[in-house]
């Protein structure tokens, strides 16, 4: 009797596993079909630059293409709001860049040995800090972060708009921010600043793309791309925009609605280790 029960439970587990696997495959196939149709119909030809190495979506490929075109002076990055395994600058670290990661929960995160080595040798500066619009510049200064930064990426969910606004004097060639794609492109909305504001899983967070574009205009930046899931927007400093390939459009026509279901979570699990990279 016990053997029959064990076999029955085993069969159930196998069935559940197969159902889950088949569901994942079907979802991925639908995503691929949708992306193919989207790429064929979109007027935004820069979409084909999207590629994922360590980014959440296709940000790595867009960053690579932009920086290849406009050039990097310091090869130094700043990312605020970081998951060590999924972020917008780990790819740059592998490409020989230096930089800093800032996150309020940094002490709770697990760092693979490769990243630990980069922290020890000074290539990667990791700062555990809760940043606000009033302290961000002081946090950078106190930790020896240079002002000559090539790429800034900000994703702290709630107050992202205000952190970029506070960083206005640091004129990085490329700034990547998370925008609120649930808000239409023709409205300028941003959440009221709240020192302790947190994203609670809904669509009350950050700012609309138009609000970011208005801020960008004030500090001499131009929107040149939004990746296809509607998560991150890419802004390039005005004096460098003309160096970009013609595939990149300018302004609010880059808007992409929220397509978070396109999250590229399929395939092998994220794993960080050493690669032999030609040129480094």
Secondary structure, DSSP 8 states (H G I E B T S, - for coil): -HHHHHHHHHHHHHHHHHHHHHHHHHHHHHHHHHHHHHHHH-S-GGGGG---SSSSSSHHHHHHHHHHHH--SS-EEEEES-BTTB-SSHHHHHTT-EEEEEETTGGGS---HHHHHHHHTTSEEEEE----TTTHHHHHHHTT--S--SEEEE--TTSHHHHHHHTTT---SEEEEE--TTS-TT---B----TT----SSS-SSB-HHHHHHHHHHTTEEEEEE-TTS-EEEEEEGGGGGGS-TTS--SGGG-----GGG----SS---------TT-
